[in-house]
Protein backbone atom coordinates (compact mmCIF):
# COMPACT_ATOMS: atom_id res chain seq x y z
CA UNK A 1 0.00 0.00 0.00
CA UNK A 2 1.42 3.44 -0.91
CA UNK A 3 2.43 5.65 2.00
CA UNK A 4 -0.28 8.23 1.24
CA UNK A 5 -2.97 5.55 1.28
CA UNK A 6 -1.63 4.02 4.50
CA UNK A 7 -1.62 7.45 6.16
CA UNK A 8 -5.19 8.12 5.01
CA UNK A 9 -6.37 4.78 6.39
CA UNK A 10 -4.63 5.44 9.71
CA UNK A 11 -6.06 8.96 9.97
CA UNK A 12 -9.59 7.81 9.12
CA UNK A 13 -9.42 4.87 11.57
CA UNK A 14 -8.26 7.10 14.42
CA UNK A 15 -11.15 9.45 13.71
CA UNK A 16 -13.58 6.53 13.51
CA UNK A 17 -12.38 5.08 16.83
CA UNK A 18 -12.83 8.50 18.47
CA UNK A 19 -16.43 8.63 17.24
CA UNK A 20 -17.47 5.42 18.96
CA UNK A 21 -19.12 5.61 22.39
CA UNK A 22 -16.69 5.76 25.31
CA UNK A 23 -18.35 2.89 27.16
CA UNK A 24 -19.52 -0.60 26.15
CA UNK A 25 -21.04 -0.69 22.66
CA UNK A 26 -21.95 -3.08 19.87
CA UNK A 27 -20.60 -2.04 16.47
CA UNK A 28 -21.45 -3.52 13.08
CA UNK A 29 -19.54 -2.82 9.86
CA UNK A 30 -21.80 -3.40 6.86
CA UNK A 31 -21.88 -2.65 3.13
CA UNK A 32 -23.95 -3.19 0.01
CA UNK A 33 -24.31 -6.85 -0.95
CA UNK A 34 -23.32 -5.96 -4.50
CA UNK A 35 -20.10 -4.31 -3.30
CA UNK A 36 -16.69 -5.92 -2.85
CA UNK A 37 -17.26 -8.29 0.07
CA UNK A 38 -13.73 -8.10 1.55
CA UNK A 39 -14.01 -4.36 2.24
CA UNK A 40 -16.25 -4.72 5.32
CA UNK A 41 -13.97 -7.33 6.81
CA UNK A 42 -10.88 -5.30 5.95
CA UNK A 43 -12.20 -2.19 7.64
CA UNK A 44 -13.53 -4.08 10.67
CA UNK A 45 -10.18 -5.80 11.21
CA UNK A 46 -8.30 -2.50 11.01
CA UNK A 47 -10.79 -0.82 13.34
CA UNK A 48 -10.31 -3.63 15.87
CA UNK A 49 -6.54 -3.18 15.69
CA UNK A 50 -6.88 0.61 16.10
CA UNK A 51 -9.14 0.22 19.13
CA UNK A 52 -6.79 -2.26 20.78
CA UNK A 53 -3.77 -0.03 20.07
CA UNK A 54 -5.56 2.81 21.86
CA UNK A 55 -6.13 0.60 24.91
CA UNK A 56 -9.79 -0.24 24.34
CA UNK A 57 -11.02 -3.80 24.70
CA UNK A 58 -12.46 -5.18 21.48
CA UNK A 59 -13.88 -8.63 20.68
CA UNK A 60 -14.68 -9.83 17.17
CA UNK A 61 -17.96 -11.74 16.77
CA UNK A 62 -17.54 -14.29 14.00
CA UNK A 63 -20.89 -16.09 13.65
CA UNK A 64 -24.29 -14.31 13.52
CA UNK A 65 -26.61 -15.41 16.34
CA UNK A 66 -30.09 -14.32 17.31
CA UNK A 67 -29.98 -12.29 20.50
CA UNK A 68 -29.75 -8.81 21.94
CA UNK A 69 -26.93 -8.82 24.49
CA UNK A 70 -23.14 -9.18 24.43
CA UNK A 71 -23.56 -12.06 26.87
CA UNK A 72 -25.27 -14.04 24.11
CA UNK A 73 -21.90 -14.29 22.38
CA UNK A 74 -19.87 -15.06 25.48
CA UNK A 75 -18.14 -11.71 25.84
CA UNK A 76 -19.70 -10.12 28.94
CA UNK A 77 -18.21 -6.85 30.10
CA UNK A 78 -16.23 -6.10 26.94
CA UNK A 79 -16.02 -2.44 25.92
CA UNK A 80 -16.56 -2.96 22.18
CA UNK A 81 -17.90 -6.03 20.45
CA UNK A 82 -17.45 -5.84 16.73
CA UNK A 83 -18.96 -7.72 13.79
CA UNK A 84 -19.18 -7.30 10.03
CA UNK A 85 -21.64 -8.30 7.33
CA UNK A 86 -25.38 -8.00 6.66
CA UNK A 87 -26.02 -11.37 8.33
CA UNK A 88 -25.53 -9.69 11.68
CA UNK A 89 -27.67 -6.69 10.79
CA UNK A 90 -30.68 -8.85 10.08
CA UNK A 91 -30.76 -10.75 13.38
CA UNK A 92 -30.31 -8.04 16.03
CA UNK A 93 -30.06 -4.31 16.72
CA UNK A 94 -26.74 -2.47 17.11
CA UNK A 95 -25.55 0.58 19.01
CA UNK A 96 -23.54 1.74 15.97
CA UNK A 97 -23.90 0.61 12.35
CA UNK A 98 -21.02 1.67 10.08
CA UNK A 99 -22.06 1.58 6.42
CA UNK A 100 -19.60 1.45 3.54
CA UNK A 101 -20.45 3.25 0.31
CA UNK A 102 -18.70 1.55 -2.60
CA UNK A 103 -18.56 2.08 -6.35
CA UNK A 104 -20.70 -1.01 -6.92
CA UNK A 105 -22.93 -0.52 -3.88
CA UNK A 106 -26.58 0.43 -3.77
CA UNK A 107 -29.79 -1.45 -4.11
CA UNK A 108 -32.88 -1.69 -6.26
CA UNK A 109 -35.05 -2.82 -3.35
CA UNK A 110 -37.76 -0.66 -1.95
CA UNK A 111 -38.37 0.31 1.68
CA UNK A 112 -41.02 -2.38 2.03
CA UNK A 113 -38.56 -5.23 1.58
CA UNK A 114 -38.11 -5.56 5.32
CA UNK A 115 -40.54 -5.12 8.23
CA UNK A 116 -40.43 -1.56 9.49
CA UNK A 117 -39.23 -0.20 6.13
CA UNK A 118 -35.48 -0.51 6.79
CA UNK A 119 -33.49 -2.01 3.93
CA UNK A 120 -30.74 -4.33 5.17
CA UNK A 121 -28.67 -3.51 2.07
CA UNK A 122 -28.77 0.27 2.38
CA UNK A 123 -27.27 2.95 4.59
CA UNK A 124 -30.67 3.71 6.12
CA UNK A 125 -30.30 3.69 9.89
CA UNK A 126 -26.49 3.72 9.80
CA UNK A 127 -24.84 5.97 12.40
CA UNK A 128 -21.62 6.38 10.39
CA UNK A 129 -21.18 6.27 6.61
CA UNK A 130 -17.73 5.78 5.07
CA UNK A 131 -16.99 6.44 1.40
CA UNK A 132 -14.94 3.59 -0.08
CA UNK A 133 -15.42 4.27 -3.78
CA UNK A 134 -11.64 4.34 -3.78
CA UNK A 135 -10.55 1.57 -1.37
CA UNK A 136 -7.16 3.24 -1.01
CA UNK A 137 -8.73 6.51 0.14
CA UNK A 138 -11.45 5.94 2.79
CA UNK A 139 -13.36 8.97 4.06
CA UNK A 140 -15.98 9.36 6.79
CA UNK A 141 -18.86 11.10 5.04
CA UNK A 142 -21.78 11.16 7.48
CA UNK A 143 -22.11 10.81 11.25
CA UNK A 144 -25.40 10.80 13.12
CA UNK A 145 -25.96 12.87 16.24
CA UNK A 146 -24.90 12.59 19.03
CA UNK A 147 -21.78 10.79 17.76
CA UNK A 148 -21.04 13.73 15.43
CA UNK A 149 -20.02 15.90 18.38
CA UNK A 150 -17.17 13.54 19.26
CA UNK A 151 -13.59 14.06 18.08
CA UNK A 152 -12.17 16.21 15.26
CA UNK A 153 -13.29 13.99 12.38
CA UNK A 154 -15.12 16.77 10.53
CA UNK A 155 -12.01 18.79 9.64
CA UNK A 156 -9.79 15.93 8.52
CA UNK A 157 -12.48 13.99 6.67
CA UNK A 158 -13.95 16.98 4.84
CA UNK A 159 -10.54 17.96 3.56
CA UNK A 160 -9.69 14.35 2.67
CA UNK A 161 -12.87 14.00 0.62
CA UNK A 162 -12.68 17.27 -1.30
CA UNK A 163 -8.93 17.71 -1.73
CA UNK A 164 -8.54 14.77 -4.11
CA UNK A 165 -11.67 15.75 -6.05
CA UNK A 166 -11.05 19.47 -6.46
CA UNK A 167 -9.20 19.29 -9.80
CA UNK A 168 -11.97 17.29 -11.50
CA UNK A 169 -15.00 18.76 -9.72
CA UNK A 170 -16.04 21.19 -12.46
CA UNK A 171 -15.50 18.59 -15.17
CA UNK A 172 -17.99 16.35 -13.37
CA UNK A 173 -20.51 18.98 -12.32
CA UNK A 174 -20.11 21.83 -14.80
CA UNK A 175 -23.67 21.36 -16.03
CA UNK A 176 -24.88 22.73 -12.69
CA UNK A 177 -23.83 26.32 -13.49
CA UNK A 178 -27.21 27.46 -14.88
CA UNK A 179 -28.91 26.17 -11.74
CA UNK A 180 -26.64 28.24 -9.54
CA UNK A 181 -27.35 31.35 -11.59
CA UNK A 182 -31.11 30.79 -11.48
CA UNK A 183 -31.16 30.19 -7.72
CA UNK A 184 -29.13 33.31 -6.96
CA UNK A 185 -31.30 35.42 -9.27
CA UNK A 186 -34.37 34.14 -7.43
CA UNK A 187 -32.94 34.61 -3.93
CA UNK A 188 -33.42 38.37 -3.74
CA UNK A 189 -29.86 39.29 -2.74
CA UNK A 190 -29.70 43.09 -2.62
CA UNK A 191 -27.54 45.16 -4.96
CA UNK A 192 -24.50 46.85 -3.36
CA UNK A 193 -24.63 44.38 -0.46
CA UNK A 194 -22.04 42.11 1.19
CA UNK A 195 -22.51 38.41 0.42
CA UNK A 196 -20.48 35.45 1.72
CA UNK A 197 -20.39 32.17 -0.17
CA UNK A 198 -19.77 29.63 2.62
CA UNK A 199 -18.47 26.32 1.30
CA UNK A 200 -17.71 27.89 -2.06
CA UNK A 201 -15.96 24.85 -3.57
CA UNK A 202 -14.59 25.70 -7.00
CA UNK A 203 -16.41 29.03 -7.05
CA UNK A 204 -19.37 28.18 -9.27
CA UNK A 205 -21.59 30.67 -7.45
CA UNK A 206 -19.17 33.60 -7.57
CA UNK A 207 -20.01 35.07 -11.02
CA UNK A 208 -23.80 35.14 -10.39
CA UNK A 209 -23.22 36.49 -6.89
CA UNK A 210 -21.18 39.35 -8.37
CA UNK A 211 -24.01 40.05 -10.84
CA UNK A 212 -26.48 40.10 -7.95
CA UNK A 213 -24.58 42.62 -5.79
CA UNK A 214 -23.26 44.66 -8.71
CA UNK A 215 -19.87 46.39 -9.06
CA UNK A 216 -20.18 48.22 -5.73
CA UNK A 217 -21.05 45.13 -3.71
CA UNK A 218 -18.68 42.77 -1.90
CA UNK A 219 -18.32 39.03 -2.53
CA UNK A 220 -16.36 36.79 -0.16
CA UNK A 221 -15.78 33.06 -0.76
CA UNK A 222 -15.02 30.67 2.12
CA UNK A 223 -13.97 27.04 2.02
CA UNK A 224 -12.31 24.57 4.36
CA UNK A 225 -10.22 22.83 1.67
CA UNK A 226 -7.15 24.61 0.24
CA UNK A 227 -7.34 22.63 -3.00
CA UNK A 228 -10.89 23.84 -3.60
CA UNK A 229 -9.83 27.44 -3.08
CA UNK A 230 -7.00 26.93 -5.58
CA UNK A 231 -9.56 25.76 -8.14
CA UNK A 232 -11.82 28.69 -7.27
CA UNK A 233 -9.11 31.28 -7.93
CA UNK A 234 -9.97 31.99 -11.62
CA UNK A 235 -13.65 32.44 -10.81
CA UNK A 236 -12.82 34.60 -7.80
CA UNK A 237 -10.58 36.85 -9.88
CA UNK A 238 -13.23 37.24 -12.57
CA UNK A 239 -15.87 38.02 -9.91
CA UNK A 240 -13.51 40.18 -7.82
CA UNK A 241 -14.22 37.96 -4.82
CA UNK A 242 -11.94 37.50 -1.82
CA UNK A 243 -10.95 33.91 -0.96
CA UNK A 244 -10.82 32.85 2.71
CA UNK A 245 -9.70 29.51 4.14
CA UNK A 246 -11.96 28.89 7.13
CA UNK A 247 -14.32 26.50 8.89
CA UNK A 248 -18.01 27.28 8.37
CA UNK A 249 -18.54 26.62 12.08
CA UNK A 250 -16.08 29.37 13.09
CA UNK A 251 -16.17 32.12 10.50
CA UNK A 252 -13.52 34.86 10.82
CA UNK A 253 -16.03 37.69 10.40
CA UNK A 254 -17.57 40.19 12.78
CA UNK A 255 -21.13 39.92 14.01
CA UNK A 256 -23.73 41.24 11.53
CA UNK A 257 -21.07 41.92 8.89
CA UNK A 258 -22.89 40.31 5.92
CA UNK A 259 -26.11 41.14 4.15
CA UNK A 260 -26.49 37.64 2.71
CA UNK A 261 -24.98 34.18 3.01
CA UNK A 262 -25.07 31.68 0.15
CA UNK A 263 -24.48 28.02 1.07
CA UNK A 264 -24.61 25.33 -1.61
CA UNK A 265 -24.62 21.79 -0.26
CA UNK A 266 -23.18 22.95 3.06
CA UNK A 267 -25.68 21.98 5.75
CA UNK A 268 -25.58 18.24 5.07
CA UNK A 269 -21.79 18.29 5.48
CA UNK A 270 -21.87 19.92 8.91
CA UNK A 271 -21.66 17.65 11.97
CA UNK A 272 -24.32 19.72 13.75
CA UNK A 273 -26.70 21.58 11.45
CA UNK A 274 -28.22 23.84 14.09
CA UNK A 275 -24.82 24.99 15.37
CA UNK A 276 -23.81 25.77 11.79
CA UNK A 277 -26.99 27.77 11.16
CA UNK A 278 -26.33 29.72 14.37
CA UNK A 279 -22.86 30.69 13.15
CA UNK A 280 -24.28 31.82 9.80
CA UNK A 281 -26.84 33.87 11.72
CA UNK A 282 -24.11 35.47 13.83
CA UNK A 283 -22.38 37.01 10.81
CA UNK A 284 -25.63 38.16 9.12
CA UNK A 285 -27.30 41.44 9.90
CA UNK A 286 -31.02 41.58 10.86
CA UNK A 287 -33.08 41.38 7.69
CA UNK A 288 -30.25 39.66 5.83
CA UNK A 289 -30.73 36.45 3.84
CA UNK A 290 -29.51 32.90 3.99
CA UNK A 291 -29.76 31.01 0.70
CA UNK A 292 -29.47 27.21 0.89
CA UNK A 293 -29.07 25.47 -2.45
CA UNK A 294 -28.18 22.17 -4.05
CA UNK A 295 -28.39 21.39 -7.79
CA UNK A 296 -30.15 18.09 -7.02
CA UNK A 297 -33.33 17.55 -5.05
CA UNK A 298 -33.03 15.69 -1.78
CA UNK A 299 -34.74 12.55 -3.08
CA UNK A 300 -32.44 12.32 -6.11
CA UNK A 301 -29.38 12.84 -3.92
CA UNK A 302 -30.49 10.17 -1.45
CA UNK A 303 -31.19 7.69 -4.26
CA UNK A 304 -27.70 8.32 -5.63
CA UNK A 305 -26.31 7.06 -2.31
CA UNK A 306 -28.71 4.12 -2.05
CA UNK A 307 -30.79 5.39 0.84
CA UNK A 308 -34.30 6.65 1.46
CA UNK A 309 -35.22 10.07 2.81
CA UNK A 310 -36.06 10.50 6.47
CA UNK A 311 -38.49 13.17 7.71
CA UNK A 312 -36.02 13.96 10.50
CA UNK A 313 -33.11 14.98 8.27
CA UNK A 314 -31.79 18.54 8.73
CA UNK A 315 -33.08 19.79 5.35
CA UNK A 316 -36.52 18.22 5.63
CA UNK A 317 -39.14 20.96 5.78
CA UNK A 318 -40.20 20.64 9.43
CA UNK A 319 -36.70 20.20 10.93
CA UNK A 320 -35.32 23.06 8.84
CA UNK A 321 -38.16 25.31 9.92
CA UNK A 322 -37.49 24.45 13.57
CA UNK A 323 -33.70 24.83 13.34
CA UNK A 324 -33.85 28.14 11.51
CA UNK A 325 -36.37 29.46 14.02
CA UNK A 326 -34.16 28.33 16.91
CA UNK A 327 -31.04 30.03 15.48
CA UNK A 328 -32.40 33.46 14.63
CA UNK A 329 -33.86 32.91 11.16
CA UNK A 330 -37.33 32.86 9.63
CA UNK A 331 -37.76 30.35 6.83
CA UNK A 332 -39.30 32.34 3.96
CA UNK A 333 -39.06 29.91 1.00
CA UNK A 334 -38.67 26.15 0.65
CA UNK A 335 -38.55 24.19 -2.61
CA UNK A 336 -37.37 20.58 -2.64
CA UNK A 337 -37.93 19.80 -6.31
CA UNK A 338 -36.66 16.94 -8.45
CA UNK A 339 -33.81 18.95 -9.92
CA UNK A 340 -32.86 21.26 -7.05
CA UNK A 341 -33.09 22.10 -3.37
CA UNK A 342 -33.68 25.79 -2.67
CA UNK A 343 -34.55 27.53 0.61
CA UNK A 344 -34.34 31.13 1.79
CA UNK A 345 -34.33 32.25 5.42
CA UNK A 346 -34.41 35.85 6.70
CA UNK A 347 -32.39 36.96 9.73
CA UNK A 348 -34.70 38.09 12.51
N, C-alpha and C positions, 0 to 999 in steps of 0.2 A: 504494500500500500504506500503511495507517495506520502511524503512528510506532510504536505498541506492537508491531504485527506485525513491522515491520522490525527493531526491537530484539531481538525474540525469535528471529528468523531469525539475526541476527548473533551473538547469544549462543550459540545452539545450534551454529552452524557453527564458531565458535572452539573450543567444547568438542569437537566432532567431529574437527577438525584435530589437537587435542592428543592425542586417543586413538590416532591412527594411528602405526604404528611410526616410529621416528626415522630409520631408514635406508631403503634402497630397498624398495619394496613395490608390489604390484599390488592395486588397489582396484576393486571392482565395486559399483555402485549398482543395486539390483534392486527390483522390486515385483510384486505380484500382476498377472497378465495381465488380470484383470477390472477392475483399478483404473484411475484416470485416467492414461493413458500419459505425458502431459507431466511428471508429478511427478518421475519418476526423472531425466529430463534436466534439469529445473529445479534439483533438489538437486545433481546432479553438477556442473553449471556453476557454481553458487555455491560449492561446495566447492573446485573448481579455483581460482576467484578468491581464496578465503580462503587457500588454501595458497600461492599466488603472492604475495599481499600480505604473508605472514609470511616470505617469503624462500625458500620451498621450491620446488624444480623440480617441475613437474607437466606431463604430456603426456596429452592426450585421445586415446583410441583410438576411431576412428569406425566401423570395419568389423570384425565378428567374423571371426577366422581361427583355424584349428586350430593349436595350438602351445603350448608351455609356458614360453617365455622372453620377456623384454622385447625381446630382439634380433629375435625373429620379426616384430615390428611396426616395426622400424627405429628404436627409441629406446634404444639401449644406454647404460647408465650413468645414466639418469634416476632421480631419487629416488622419485617417485610416478608410476605410469602408471595412468590412470583410465579406466573405461568404464562404460556404463550399458545395462541391458536384459538380459532373460533369454537372448537369443541368445548373449551372451558366456558366461553361466553354464553353458551346455550344452556348450561346446566345450573348456573348459580349467578348471584349478583356479586359485584366487585366494588371496592372502595374507589379504585382508579382504573379506568380503561384507557390504554394508550393505543391509538389507532395510527396505522401507517398508510399514508397516501403513496401510491406507487404509479408508475407510468401505465401499467396494465390493470390498475385497480378499478373499482367502481362496480356497479351492479345494475341490472335491468329489472330487479324485483321492485314491487311496490310496497308501501308501508303496511299493507294488510297481510304480508307473507308470514308474519309472526304475531301471536297474541300480544295485544297492547300496542301494535303498530311499529315496534322497533325492529329494524332489519339487522340480523346478525352479521351481514356482510357489508355494513356501511359504518360511517363514522358517527351516526346518530347515537347520542348518549355518551360518547367518549369524552373524558375529561381533558385529555391531551392529544393533540394531533401533530404528527411528525411527517414532514415532506421527505419522501425517499424516492422521488422521481430520478434523482441521481444518487445511487447507493453510496457513492464516494463523498457525498456532500449532504449529510442529513441536517435538517433544520426544524426546530420546533415552530409550528405555525399557529397553533391555537391552544389556549389554556383556559379552562372554565374557572369561574370564581368558585370558592375562595382561593384555590391553588394559585391563581394568577398573581396574587399579591406576594408570593414567596420568591425570594432570590432576585437575581439581576438578569434573568433569561431574556427579557424583552429587548434590551439593548444589543446583546451579542447576536441573538437569533434574527432580529430584524435586519441588522447589517449583513449577516451571513446570507440571508435570503436574497436581498436586493443587490448586494455588491457584485455578485457573479452574473446577474441578469441585466445590469444597467446598460451595457454596451449594445444589447440586442432588444431592449425593451420597445423602442419605437418601431423597429422592424416588425415586431410581433403585433403591436397594438396601434399602429399609425392610423388605422381606419377610425379610431375613436375621436380624432380631432374635431370633426363637425359637431359631435355630441357635446364636447366641452364648450365649444363656442355658443351653441344653442342654449345650454344650461346657464352660462354666465350672462347671456343677453336677457334671459328670462328672470334672473335673480334680483334685478332691481338695485344693483350696486351703483351708488351715486357717483356722478362725475366729480372730479377734483378731490376725491376721497383717498384715504389710505387703506389698502387692502393687503392682507397677508395670505399667501398660499401655503398652508401648513401640510407638509407631506407632498411637496411639489413634484417629486420624482424627476423625470427628464424635462420638466417645464412645459408640458403640453398646454397648461392653462394660462401661461404668462402672456402670450399675444392677445387673447381675448380679454384678459383682465386689464391690460394696458388700454385696449379700445374702450373698455367700460369706464375707466377713471379719466381717460383723456390725457393730454400731454402735461397737464399741471398736477395730476394725481401721483400717488406713490404706490409702487408695487414691490412687495418683499416676498421672497421665496425661501421656505424653510424645509430642510430635510435632514434626517438622521444619518443618511448614508453618503459618505464623501463621493463615492463613484457615481451616484445619482446626480449630485450637484455638478460633477464634472461634465456629465452628459447634458445637463440643463444649461450650461454656460452659453452656448450659441443663442438659445431662445431668450435667456435673460438679458444678453447684450442687445438683441433686437428689440426687446420690450422695455429696455432700460430698467430692469428689475435687480434689486440687490439680492445676493445669495447668502444665506445664513445656515451654518451647520448647527443644528440644535435638536433637542428632544421636544416633541409636541407636548409632553407633560410638564416641561419646565422651560417655557419660552423666555428668551432674554429681552423682553419688552416691558415697558412700563404699563401700569394699570390704565385701561381706557385709552390706549394709544392708537387703536385701529378703528376704522369705520366699518370694515367688513372682514370676515375670515372665509376663505374658500378651502374646503377640505374634500378632496376626491379619494374615496376608498380608505380614509384614515381611521374612522371609528372602529371598524372591525379588527384593525391591527392593534388597537390599544388594549393593554391588559385590564384596564378598568375604565369602561366607557364614560361613566358619570364623572370620574375624576378628570378625564380628558376634556369633557365638555365644560367643566368648571374652570379649567385653565384657559380655554378659548374664551370663556365669558370674562375672565379677569382682564384680558388685554383688549376687550371690545367696549367701546363707549356705549352708554344707554341709547337705545334706538338703532344701534348698529346691527349688521346682519351676519348670520352664519349660514353658509351655503354648503350642504352636504350632497355629494354627487358620486355616482359610479356609472360607467358606461354600459353596465349590464344590470338588469333587474335582479332582485334578491333571489327569486326562484331559479332563474337561469344560472346564477353564480353558484347556488347550492347544488344544483344538478350537475354542474361541471365537476364538483368535488365528491359526487356520489352520496349526497346526504339530502334529507328533507328539511324544510323550514320549520322552525319552532316559533310559536307565538311569543316566547319569552326572550328572543334574541334582541340585542341592543337597538337594532334598526327597525324592528317591528313597530307598527304604528303606536300601540298603547305604551310599550316600554320607552320609546323615544319621546313620546309626549310627557311621560312622567319624569324622565331624566332631564329633559330640557327645562321643564318647570322647576325641578329641584335645584338646578344650577344657574338660574337667573335668566333663562330664555323663555320665549313664548313661541311655540311651534305654529308657524303661519301657513305653511304649505307642505304637502306630503304627497308624493307620486311614486309609487313602486310599480312601474310598468314593466312590460316584457323586456324592453330594450334599454332601460335606464332606471336608476334610483335617483330621486331628486327631492330634497327637503330644504326648506328655508325656516330659520328661527330668528326672532327679533330679540335683541338684548333689552331686558326690562330695566 
